[in-house]
């Protein structure tokens, strides 16, 4: 029995070291891994198919829009953020600060920007009426939100 005592003691020591290593620093410090930050800015309602006939008029172009909403309490600087259509590869770059619990509609056509409406100043449609994806990226080119539609 004495012959096996050193082996048992060594096995117990190895087991203790392995248990400590597997427990890792998270349990030693009581910390957990960080949770990725979720932006309060999201895409809202989309009207990709302007009502009526698509006649290419500025009125028809401006009836095509995407809403960007700030669901948080604090204002967010959207300068440098982009909104892109997967179908047309068209990108709009924001130059505004969106207040807390506010939203802005991004219209396709021409117009004068306000706190609630901004215009891409385009002369052709951006969004596919039937199938497209709107992608909102922050100023670091990180995808913040996407909205996909597929109407047959």
C-alpha positions as CSV (number, residue, x, y, z in Angstrom):
1,X,0.0,0.0,0.0
2,X,2.9,2.4,0.7
3,X,4.1,2.0,-2.9
4,X,0.9,3.5,-4.2
5,X,0.8,6.5,-1.8
6,X,3.1,8.7,-3.9
7,X,1.2,7.9,-7.0
8,X,-2.1,8.8,-5.4
9,X,-0.7,12.0,-4.0
10,X,0.7,13.0,-7.4
11,X,-2.7,12.2,-9.1
12,X,-4.5,14.3,-6.5
13,X,-2.1,17.2,-7.1
14,X,-2.6,17.0,-10.9
15,X,-6.4,16.9,-10.5
16,X,-6.3,20.0,-8.3
17,X,-4.1,21.9,-10.8
18,X,-6.4,20.9,-13.7
19,X,-9.6,21.9,-11.8
20,X,-8.1,25.3,-11.0
21,X,-7.0,25.8,-14.6
22,X,-10.4,24.8,-16.0
23,X,-12.2,27.1,-13.6
24,X,-10.3,30.0,-15.2
25,X,-9.9,33.6,-14.2
26,X,-13.6,34.4,-14.7
27,X,-14.6,32.4,-11.6
28,X,-11.6,33.7,-9.7
29,X,-12.5,37.3,-10.3
30,X,-16.3,36.8,-10.4
31,X,-16.4,38.6,-13.8
32,X,-18.2,37.5,-16.9
33,X,-17.4,38.1,-20.5
34,X,-18.5,41.5,-21.8
35,X,-21.8,41.5,-23.7
36,X,-21.6,43.3,-27.2
37,X,-23.0,46.8,-27.1
38,X,-26.3,47.1,-28.9
39,X,-27.0,50.4,-30.5
40,X,-30.3,52.2,-29.6
41,X,-30.5,53.3,-33.3
42,X,-32.5,50.9,-35.4
43,X,-34.3,50.8,-38.7
44,X,-38.1,51.3,-38.5
45,X,-40.8,51.3,-41.1
46,X,-39.9,51.0,-44.7
47,X,-42.0,52.1,-47.7
48,X,-40.0,50.7,-50.6
49,X,-42.9,50.8,-53.1
50,X,-44.2,54.4,-53.4
51,X,-48.0,54.5,-53.7
52,X,-49.4,54.8,-57.2
53,X,-47.5,54.5,-60.5
54,X,-43.7,54.7,-60.4
55,X,-43.5,57.6,-62.7
56,X,-40.1,58.9,-61.6
57,X,-41.4,62.2,-60.4
58,X,-39.9,63.8,-57.3
59,X,-43.2,63.3,-55.5
60,X,-43.1,59.5,-56.3
61,X,-39.4,59.3,-55.4
62,X,-40.0,60.9,-52.0
63,X,-42.9,58.5,-51.3
64,X,-40.1,55.8,-51.1
65,X,-38.5,56.0,-47.7
66,X,-36.8,54.2,-44.8
67,X,-37.2,55.3,-41.1
68,X,-34.3,55.4,-38.7
69,X,-35.2,55.5,-35.0
70,X,-33.3,56.3,-31.9
71,X,-34.9,54.2,-29.2
72,X,-32.6,55.5,-26.5
73,X,-33.0,58.5,-24.2
74,X,-29.8,60.3,-25.4
75,X,-29.1,61.9,-28.7
76,X,-26.8,60.0,-31.1
77,X,-24.5,61.6,-33.7
78,X,-25.2,59.8,-37.0
79,X,-22.6,61.8,-38.9
80,X,-20.7,59.2,-41.0
81,X,-23.3,56.5,-40.6
82,X,-24.6,55.0,-43.9
83,X,-27.8,53.4,-45.2
84,X,-27.4,51.1,-48.1
85,X,-29.6,49.2,-50.5
86,X,-28.4,45.7,-51.3
87,X,-30.3,45.7,-54.6
88,X,-29.0,49.0,-56.1
89,X,-25.8,49.2,-54.0
90,X,-26.8,52.8,-53.3
91,X,-25.5,54.4,-50.1
92,X,-26.7,57.5,-48.3
93,X,-24.3,59.1,-45.7
94,X,-25.9,60.8,-42.7
95,X,-25.0,64.3,-41.5
96,X,-27.2,64.7,-38.5
97,X,-27.7,64.3,-34.8
98,X,-30.8,62.2,-33.9
99,X,-32.4,63.1,-30.6
100,X,-33.5,60.6,-27.9
101,X,-36.7,58.8,-28.8
102,X,-36.7,60.6,-32.2
103,X,-36.9,59.2,-35.7
104,X,-36.0,60.5,-39.2
105,X,-37.4,59.4,-42.6
106,X,-34.8,59.0,-45.3
107,X,-36.5,59.9,-48.6
108,X,-35.1,59.0,-52.0
109,X,-35.9,62.2,-53.9
110,X,-34.9,65.8,-53.6
111,X,-35.9,68.1,-50.8
112,X,-34.7,70.2,-47.9
113,X,-33.5,68.3,-44.8
114,X,-35.3,68.9,-41.5
115,X,-35.2,67.2,-38.1
116,X,-37.8,64.6,-39.2
117,X,-37.1,64.2,-42.9
118,X,-33.8,64.0,-44.9
119,X,-33.4,63.5,-48.6
120,X,-31.0,61.5,-50.7
121,X,-31.4,63.9,-53.6
122,X,-31.6,61.1,-56.2
123,X,-33.4,61.1,-59.5
124,X,-34.0,57.4,-59.6
125,X,-35.5,54.8,-57.2
126,X,-33.2,53.3,-54.6
127,X,-35.3,50.5,-53.1
128,X,-36.6,47.5,-55.0
129,X,-40.4,47.2,-54.6
130,X,-40.4,43.5,-54.2
131,X,-37.1,42.3,-52.6
132,X,-34.3,44.3,-51.0
133,X,-32.3,44.8,-47.8
134,X,-31.7,48.1,-46.1
135,X,-28.4,48.0,-44.1
136,X,-27.6,50.7,-41.5
137,X,-23.9,51.0,-40.6
138,X,-22.2,53.2,-38.0
139,X,-19.2,55.5,-38.6
140,X,-16.9,52.5,-38.1
141,X,-18.7,50.5,-40.9
142,X,-20.1,48.1,-38.3
143,X,-23.6,46.8,-39.2
144,X,-26.1,48.3,-36.7
145,X,-29.3,46.9,-38.1
146,X,-30.8,45.5,-41.3
147,X,-34.4,45.3,-42.7
148,X,-35.3,42.8,-45.4
149,X,-38.5,42.6,-47.4
150,X,-39.6,40.0,-49.9
151,X,-43.0,40.8,-51.4
152,X,-44.3,38.6,-54.2
